[in-house]
Amino acid sequence: MNPVCQLLNIRYPILQGGMGNVSNAPLSAAISEAGGLGTIGIGTLSPVEIEQLIIDTKKRTGNPFAVNIPLSVTPFVKEAVQSMFQYEVPVVVLSAGNPAPYIPKFKENGLTVICVVASVKHAQKAEKAGADIIVAEGYEAAGINATEESTTMTLIPQVTDAVKIPVVAAGGIGDGRGLAAALSLGATGVQMGTRFIATQEGVFHESYKQKLVEANDTDTTIVGRKYGKIRRLLKTAYAEQLQKDEAAGVDQQTFIDKTTEEFHLRGAVQGNFAEGFINSGQIAGLVGDVPTVDGLIQRMVKEAEQQLKVIERLL
Ligand SMILES: Cc1cc2nc3c(=O)[nH]c(=O)nc-3n(C[C@H](O)[C@H](O)[C@H](O)COP(=O)(O)O)c2cc1C
């Protein structure tokens, strides 16, 4: 059996990437119901909102789901952990910070711990600290990116060689060919963000989904490189303004103030692309429809099986 499926008690090795503040109970629950692992992204939500999201997700699915804690983003790590223990959330995904101090407590309480990394060094550190699964995320991915800028293609085989625990590939995966490719590189599963936004169950603004459907391969851009705060966004009027500010040399605090969750929500949930931004990975160019989550997962698994047969014939 696939070790990621075994550790997480799920049917397909397809994980939802945490999406701070914007992913929601209907989407996470739908992914878990479809046999993947739904993941609540707590972002900068308040303790009450986090608790409510966990309760809402539990009401919608009896299957395992995860909570993503972006360590350097949320001021409420302690409260999130407390709610996770109270409601017996089985899986935690730690990202955007050093997971080592937090892992023992999760392990003592029986949770499966996933750590998101973007380099071999951090994968090894997370394994040493007790992580069960590594998500290795390449620079193709949506949202906050690592300064190393390693791509998924190069990162996955190097990380799988460097650690013994299972590795899940993230960044640039949107169909069954991507799933088959990740498995071929040595990963045991995939994590997706961008592809899951353009689904029926995602409560993102309809024009965000439409923008992903219309996007082509060159429609994402990077902002914040100058400040060591890299984000991959879809090209919009707001993203262009951020780039102009950066080129004009605005200071780091101004950039941070203009890329807070408030501006993310304006873009992603309100569909206001002039006054807010939307995250997107490079795989947006491949997104061509807005299926149900179940339809998407079934299609991906079938495509991956077919693609692996094609690969066999090619060699
Ligand atoms: C809207 C959005 C918000 C995201 N927020 C987070 C987050 O809060 N924490 C995190 O670890 N990753 C976050 N990510 C990254 C995803 O979890 C995932 O790893 C990434 O999207 C994978 O690459 P892909 O977009 O090419 O599929 C976000 C991605 C998107 C699209």
Ligand as a Chemical Component Dictionary entry (heavy atoms), coordinates in Angstrom:
data_LIG
# 
_chem_comp.id                   LIG 
_chem_comp.type                 NON-POLYMER 
_chem_comp.pdbx_formal_charge   0 
_chem_comp.three_letter_code    LIG 
# 
loop_
_chem_comp_atom.comp_id 
_chem_comp_atom.atom_id 
_chem_comp_atom.alt_atom_id 
_chem_comp_atom.type_symbol 
_chem_comp_atom.charge 
_chem_comp_atom.model_Cartn_x 
_chem_comp_atom.model_Cartn_y 
_chem_comp_atom.model_Cartn_z 
_chem_comp_atom.pdbx_ordinal 
LIG C1  C1  C 0 -4.792 30.750 -2.276 1  
LIG C2  C2  C 0 -3.594 30.022 -1.731 2  
LIG C3  C3  C 0 -3.238 30.203 -0.408 3  
LIG C4  C4  C 0 -2.155 29.488 0.133  4  
LIG N1  N1  N 0 -1.870 29.614 1.478  5  
LIG C5  C5  C 0 -0.953 28.773 2.063  6  
LIG C6  C6  C 0 -0.817 28.708 3.479  7  
LIG O1  O1  O 0 -1.509 29.389 4.231  8  
LIG N2  N2  N 0 0.092  27.835 3.984  9  
LIG C7  C7  C 0 0.865  27.028 3.187  10 
LIG O2  O2  O 0 1.684  26.264 3.714  11 
LIG N3  N3  N 0 0.746  27.075 1.832  12 
LIG C8  C8  C 0 -0.156 27.905 1.260  13 
LIG N4  N4  N 0 -0.349 27.878 -0.109 14 
LIG C9  C9  C 0 0.417  26.905 -0.916 15 
LIG C10 C10 C 0 -0.388 25.596 -1.068 16 
LIG O3  O3  O 0 -0.584 24.978 0.172  17 
LIG C11 C11 C 0 0.298  24.568 -1.995 18 
LIG O4  O4  O 0 1.449  24.008 -1.414 19 
LIG C12 C12 C 0 0.659  25.168 -3.352 20 
LIG O5  O5  O 0 -0.430 25.885 -3.866 21 
LIG C13 C13 C 0 1.070  24.043 -4.295 22 
LIG O6  O6  O 0 1.414  24.519 -5.559 23 
LIG P1  P1  P 0 0.355  24.678 -6.786 24 
LIG O7  O7  O 0 -0.346 25.973 -6.507 25 
LIG O8  O8  O 0 1.212  24.725 -7.978 26 
LIG O9  O9  O 0 -0.565 23.504 -6.730 27 
LIG C14 C14 C 0 -1.408 28.613 -0.684 28 
LIG C15 C15 C 0 -1.780 28.458 -2.030 29 
LIG C16 C16 C 0 -2.857 29.135 -2.551 30 
LIG C17 C17 C 0 -3.259 28.909 -3.976 31 
# 
loop_
_chem_comp_bond.comp_id 
_chem_comp_bond.atom_id_1 
_chem_comp_bond.atom_id_2 
_chem_comp_bond.value_order 
_chem_comp_bond.pdbx_ordinal 
LIG C1  C2  SING 1  
LIG C2  C3  SING 2  
LIG C2  C16 DOUB 3  
LIG C3  C4  DOUB 4  
LIG C4  N1  SING 5  
LIG C4  C14 SING 6  
LIG N1  C5  DOUB 7  
LIG C5  C6  SING 8  
LIG C5  C8  SING 9  
LIG C6  O1  DOUB 10 
LIG C6  N2  SING 11 
LIG N2  C7  SING 12 
LIG C7  O2  DOUB 13 
LIG C7  N3  SING 14 
LIG N3  C8  DOUB 15 
LIG C8  N4  SING 16 
LIG N4  C9  SING 17 
LIG N4  C14 SING 18 
LIG C9  C10 SING 19 
LIG C10 O3  SING 20 
LIG C10 C11 SING 21 
LIG C11 O4  SING 22 
LIG C11 C12 SING 23 
LIG C12 O5  SING 24 
LIG C12 C13 SING 25 
LIG C13 O6  SING 26 
LIG O6  P1  SING 27 
LIG P1  O7  DOUB 28 
LIG P1  O8  SING 29 
LIG P1  O9  SING 30 
LIG C14 C15 DOUB 31 
LIG C15 C16 SING 32 
LIG C16 C17 SING 33 
# 
